[in-house]
Amino acid sequence: MTHDHDQVLRPTAAQTAAALAPPPGRTGADLVVETLRGLGATTLFGLPGQHALALFDAVRRSDLRLVGLRVENNTAFAADAYGRITGEAAPLLLSTGPGALTSLAALQEAAAASAPVVAISSQVPSAGLGGGRHGYLHELRDQQASFREVVKSVHLARTQSQIPSALAAAWESALTVPHGPVWVEVPEDVLRAETQIPEVTAVDASPHELVPRPELTALAAHWLENAARPVILAGGGVIRSDAAGKLRLLAERINAPVVTTFGGKGAFPWTHPLSLQSWLEDRHMTDFLQDADVLLVVGSGLGELSSNYHTLLPGGRVVQIEADLGKLESNHAALGIHADARTALTALLETVRERPDPNAPERVALLLGEIRARLAGQDLTEEQEVLAAVRAALPDRSPSFWDMTILSYWAWSAFDAKHPNTMHSAQGAGGLGYAFPAALGAAVAEPGTPVLAVSGDGGAMYSIAELATARQYDLDVTWLIVDDGGYGILREYLRDTYGATTATELTRPDFVALAESFGVPARTTTAATLREDLAAALAAPGPSVVVLPAALKMFAPTHA
């Protein structure tokens, strides 16, 4: 006799299938969104286009935050800054063809600055792939080819089942040192079609750690502790790996003066007795570096800007710590250590002994005095006062973003960033229009923190549309526009080289009236009132614009 409590009720095959079946209405685009959530994304940047509409609809039905800008290039700049500030991968959603291609200049900057951006683009329908000329809207013969030499890696998902793995591989690539932008591509029909794949619940994309070889750090430590005149040049790799504290410990242990590159601003305290600050475009600094018997380069490729336009010719031994294998010994022979700055500095600190040098601070003070004396003979009082006013107005921990403009070139050398990862510029690729959209991305990353953007009037015109974005999202960004009536630095270059200017003088709008037409408060200032006006704008919630009419000059070059 069988009792009810002895019976085991097993689900039928149909019931099991029904339980495992995905909810109706899910598409390939939902797989993208679910994978991003599984990877830890909370915020996306993007601009919709016809082929990517399914992707944006999936975002609408999710709990992810979407920040939409007005131009794809600016959208990518915002994602770049979000990645720099947070250290997280920043998803960037793009549409096929013109939309994707418009992001290229910003992705080049992200690559040059090692910013972790995960660009996800639609493609023409699968039937249009393969290089044929099918006449689809936005069709390119090979869209990925346009990005392959710009981004760190390219990942293709041609079917729905490939989407989670392709995104996970891209995410891992973006966050493995050296960080960088990556490209993911999915055809429109794959995004739009309903899927039978279960919901993505777990994704593994752990970045790989890049550790130094111990025999190399042991030799480097031996050279440094026995050096007579060691010097450290610290680049952006120190910032990206959060290694400023370890850099300071090493410098103090071996009493080595430290100069930071323009991408490494804030990696070493500006007023420290061993701080050479950032005067890399000065011949006195170049000579000081050349005189070092051991030059330790951390997180820099010693490129054009970091070597005073390749006039730096080290006279002693060079030790180069660099995560980007392609930059290792690319400009100078060195003991090359392929490693993340943080892991390499940790290894050096475990090995290197103290090196007394009571004269090091005096040598630093004498060098900085020579640089100040050179500047004092060039009638540059206004430029230095303007930069000092910006520093005084900006809260110490507020991020600042600088376009390619004369005040920014001054800031590269003369601005005290106060803290690591607070000063960023477009010096990696050198394109215009970076500062304002990047500042918007930083404001998304750090809500409630005032953010500063600095542009010239020429560069500002690349980003004017994003005043609407700033107002729409009420972002706490103050935009300082230095209006000199054209492309000021190119004006100087042309005049100095060819004796005349061409195409540098610009018709421009009334920036105050234009900003106010977007509902953004704006004011005109002077060099004398800049500190007060800028501080007031930064203290007020929401976006603002401050316009400074001024024809600033650069200090004389020393590399010619």
Buried (B, 14 or more C-beta within 10 A) or exposed (E): EEEEEEEEEEEEEEEEEEEEEBEEEBBBBBBBBBBBBBBEBEBBBBBBBEBBBBBBBBBEEBEBEBBBBBBBBBBBBBBBBBBBBBBBBBBBBBBBBEBBBBBBBBBBBBBBBBBBBBBBBBBBBBEBBEEEEEEBBBBBEEBBEBBEEBBBBBBBBBBBBBBBBBBBBBBBBBBBBBBBBBBBBBBBBBBBBEBEBEEBEEBEBEBEEBBBEEEBBBBBBEBBBEBEBBBBBBBBBBBBBEBBEBBBBBBBBBBBBBBBBBBBBBBBBBEBEBBBBBBBBBBBBBBBBBBBBBBBBBBBBBBEBBBBBBEBEBEBBBBBBBBBEEBBBBBBEBBBBBBBBBBBBBBBBEBBEEBEBEEBBEBBEEBBEBBEEBBEEEEBEEBBBBBBBBBEBBBEEBBBBBBBBBBBBBBBBBBBBBBBBBBBBBBBBBBBBBBBBBBBBBBBBBEEBBBBBBBBBBBBBBBBBBBBBBBBBEBBBBBBBBBBBBBBBBBBBBEEEEEEBEEBEBEBEEBBEBBBEBEBBBBBBEBEBBBEBBBBBBEEEBBBBBBBBBEBBBBBEBBE
